[in-house]
Amino acid sequence: MVIRARPGEGCVFFSYGNAKYRHNKTNLAQCLPARGERFHVVIGASPFNKYYSENRIAELLLWANNHFDFARVFVPDTPTVWTLEAGGYSLDEALHKTRRQMRYLNNKIDRAREAADNAINRVDLLPWSLLAKYGNYANLEKRSRTAFATDSEFQRECLAATDEVLENRRREGYQLSDLDRLHAVDYLMAELPLILFGPELFGVQSLTFIYHRSLQLLEKLFAGEFSIKPMHGQHFIIAHELT
């Protein structure tokens, strides 16, 4: 967890502890790293997911804009096609369903960016098809695939997470085969570089990935239970609504 001082205050020990606050504007900048060394955030937004209403996306963007130097919204465009194919849809059907859902989701994100006012200039839309073109993405994905091939516990948890996704994405009545499950793992392998190696992928000091719920796979990854682990500076947090 990274704690930053409240706006206008110069020290986290005053904001959240019992230290006496000395208002000295000349020292305020020293309490935070220099720009470009601060923190980046990526919000994971899934198609076919009712959680991502326009209001919720706008709230996430406002929060990200207030707490991070740079924010992106990740949408898994091409990997969604792979998942639908693994769930029994033809390629044409998978492409049609994905394109329709992506238009719907991207429109909500665009409207949320407008609602977030000044956040619109600081939040980028990041589809997987663009992420995959980053210089070292292929090498980072290869790390994940190597771990899947050599670490039986990691492989078991990846398949369990994939089964959960396929349960909600497969064609009604379609019986999944082991080959389908392995094909669907491609979706997960495509996202892991972003969830595990964000600082190296984007060349930043710290990256936080936000999703609306936890997965046992991710909990075990960040607990260090597999041969593959998140790199230093990589964080994962769950978005909860305040009540």
Secondary structure, DSSP 8 states (H G I E B T S, - for coil): ------TT-S-HHHHHSS------HHHHGGGS--TTSSEEEEEE--TT-TT--HHHHHHHHHHHHHH-SEEEEEE-HHHHHHHHHHTT--HHHHHHHHHHHHHHHHHHHHHHHHHTGGGGGTEEEEEHHHHTTSTTHHHHHHHHHHHHHH-HHHHHHHHHHHHHHHHHHS-TT----HHHHHHHHHHHHHHHHHHH-HHHHHT-SEEEEEESS--HHHHHHHTT-SSS---TTEEEEE-----
